[in-house]
């Protein structure tokens, strides 16, 4: 099932000309700002949407392997919110973080030297 932003709020008619939100489909949007370039411009990566435990691109296509920054943002969420979004961190998340830190450190050394 593709991303469906039209169903985030489901309405229930409660009288003539009146409706209330009957159900809210949990949906989250994760975005990422890259560090400013030499001109001070900040570029944003395309957001990733989470709905019913599945990840989608801005165009609604399923995302099979989200980028590292996605998991960095999800890690900041409370366990309760991750549970509501039906998403959890990868089992090897600690190893992924360590590997990425080592890559960044190596890149910094290369740029400094």
Residue pairs with C-beta under 8 A, 6 or more apart in sequence:
1 52
1 54
2 56
2 60
2 61
2 62
3 49
3 51
3 56
3 60
4 25
4 51
5 27
5 49
7 25
8 24
8 25
8 27
9 21
9 23
9 24
9 25
10 21
10 22
10 23
10 24
10 25
11 19
11 20
11 21
11 22
12 19
12 20
12 21
12 22
13 19
14 20
25 51
25 52
26 51
26 52
26 84
26 85
26 86
27 49
27 50
27 51
28 49
28 50
28 51
28 85
29 47
29 48
29 49
29 50
30 47
30 48
30 49
30 50
30 70
30 73
30 74
31 44
31 45
31 46
31 47
31 48
32 44
32 45
32 67
32 69
32 70
32 73
33 42
33 43
33 44
33 45
34 42
34 43
34 44
34 45
35 42
36 42
37 43
45 67
45 69
46 57
46 58
47 58
48 55
48 56
48 57
48 63
48 66
48 70
49 55
49 56
49 57
49 58
50 56
50 85
50 87
52 86
53 85
53 86
53 87
54 62
55 62
55 63
55 66
55 70
55 87
56 62
56 63
57 63
68 96
68 100
71 89
71 90
71 93
71 96
74 82
74 87
74 89
75 89
75 93
77 85
82 88
82 89
90 96
